[in-house]
Amino acid sequence: MSRVDVICLDKTGTLTDGTMSVESILYENSRHEDTNRYIRLLLGAMTTQNATSKALQDYFGSEVDKKFVLSATQFSSARKYSGIKTLNGSVKLGAPEYLLVNEKILEESKNLASQGLRVVALTLEGMCLALITLKDGIRKSAEATLEYFYENGLDVKIISGDNQHTVAKIAAQCGVRNADKAISLEGMEIEDVKKIAEEYTVFARVSPEQKEALVTALKERKHKVAMTGDGVNDILALRKSNCAITFEKATDAAKSCSDVILLDNDFCHLREVVGEGRRVVNNMERSSILFLMKTVCIFLLAFILIPWRAGQMFFTIENIYLVQTSVIAISGFLLSLERRREPIVGSFRRNVFPKAAASGLLLLVGAVLPCVLYLFNLLDMPNTIAMISIPPLHALSLGRLGHCDGGHRHPRLGASAVLSWRRADLNPRLPKRHDCQGVLPALEREGLAGPCQPAA
């Protein structure tokens, strides 16, 4: 999720809370009770339920009459309807554009769908008995979550099997940008679907194979794609995506092929998933720069000092401990607390190695410069050792690390640099007893320093 830049969302159960309620019933004949009974019989013959059938059953109820109902056709996302065969003929309930031929009633269903309502038609032998409208419950957190995605560089695609006008209206209500760029994929060839994957925002009447084609097309265009889904018809797309996301209420098949399962069925937690993933990766990159910076510095320093025997005397275990404390201990701890959630761009090697080399060279200059100043008699021995431990350019190297990511500042790294600088005691009254017992006697034996004098 840390590298995802396109997230594909379903309408039902994602933008909406998965609950539906019957809004209105438009009867096309005067025999209302017969129409209601057909609905109850059809619902009673179904072995599985979805959000639509649950809402209809809550409103109409269900009825079982095995003598009157001869057979049943279960709902399919490919057919877009369910049905029963009765003694009076075939009864079907589903998408109007799949069941109706009357242009006037079809136009009426489109007008209702443009209001953000789900419309289903009930037919008897192809003749419309009623249009039923249902209303989705929009998640309260949907708008804030989508806004977070946009602010963090994620593009949002809505992929749904519902009517184009219904999906576009609900997407606009939730704050989806460019929700007017909607298209129905009904009957569209797979190759044509791939061509328009980036052109549109809302895709309606999408089959499982078309969902897979959309995800594949986005990946072929170098996008990192996350896909949400909770049904069997989403499995193909979930398996193709870089990150598959589902819900606790989803089918076992959808859960088995998902990377993330939201246990409270609320997709607003994707904000934390995306943000935490980016924070971890960003901080790992900066911590790697920090450790490699020290490695580069020590590696080069060793080669520089090998031919310079006197220079080796400047670097003691105490010096290295102080450098380790400031570079690794303090800075590493403070870096782990950074809450950086910017989009991750580029590969790990390109983000880390050049910056680690540059910072390591700067740290090396800071360590060697006091030795050079000592050779030109610009520093005395105590100050040279102190500056080697925590040089001013060490603080600059931390600043270099702090600004290596797009010019963003790191206040905690600044604090680390200040703490590190305060460790360096540049006072000429540095205790000389320690020096006389360690570095200075060794230099004196080499003829590079005069007799040790007590501190003033």
Beta strands, then each sheet from edge to edge (+ up, - down):
strand 1: 6-9
strand 2: 16-27
strand 3: 69-76
strand 4: 81-86
strand 5: 89-94
strand 6: 118-124
strand 7: 127-138
strand 8: 155-159
strand 9: 182-184
strand 10: 202-204
strand 11: 225-228
strand 12: 243-247
strand 13: 260-262
sheet 1: 9+ 10+ 8+ 1+ 11+ 12+ 13+
sheet 2: 2+ 7- 6+ 5- 4+ 3-
end
